[in-house]
Amino acid sequence: MKQTKTILQIAFWMAAVLICATAALFESKVPFFGTLPTTTDINTLYTLEITSVILTIAALPLALKGFSYITRVIKKSTIDSNKKEHLYCAYALMRIALLFIIILFNISLYYILNNESAMYCSLIGVVTLIFCFPGTKSINEFTETK
């Protein structure tokens, strides 16, 4: 259990640091990150904005309720607790990775296209990522057998 908690917390904090580093690189004038060209084609802007919002709307419930549903199904299964813990770790890592990708996509759109809705979507993703912080209590509840 301690190893699972350590792995998940390292993944969580790595995602948080990489998100902050990406935003810092875009804010700076580092070559490539600070000098990306912007597009003025209205169709491209609209398509990317809608894609950003739809991906965020789809990913957040999947990360929260989808993970809850999967863990309930695995918890009710008859496999041993060690295998349950490994499955929990794998799905929790996928959840953190999904939110990380969505947040990075939205941050990139904000800085490349100066799109405010992408920044709001990335902030919503960051708040959702905070709710995915792995704790000992949730891992213990998951692996205990009744």
Secondary structure, 3 states (H helix, E strand, C coil): CHHHHHHHHHHHHHHHHHHHHHHHHHHCCCCCCCCCCCCCCHHHHHHHHHHHHHHHHHHHHHHHHHHHHHHHHHHHCCCCHHHHHHHHHHHHHHHHHHHHHHHHHHHHHHHHHCCHHHHHHHHHHHHHHHHCCCCHHHHHHHHCCC
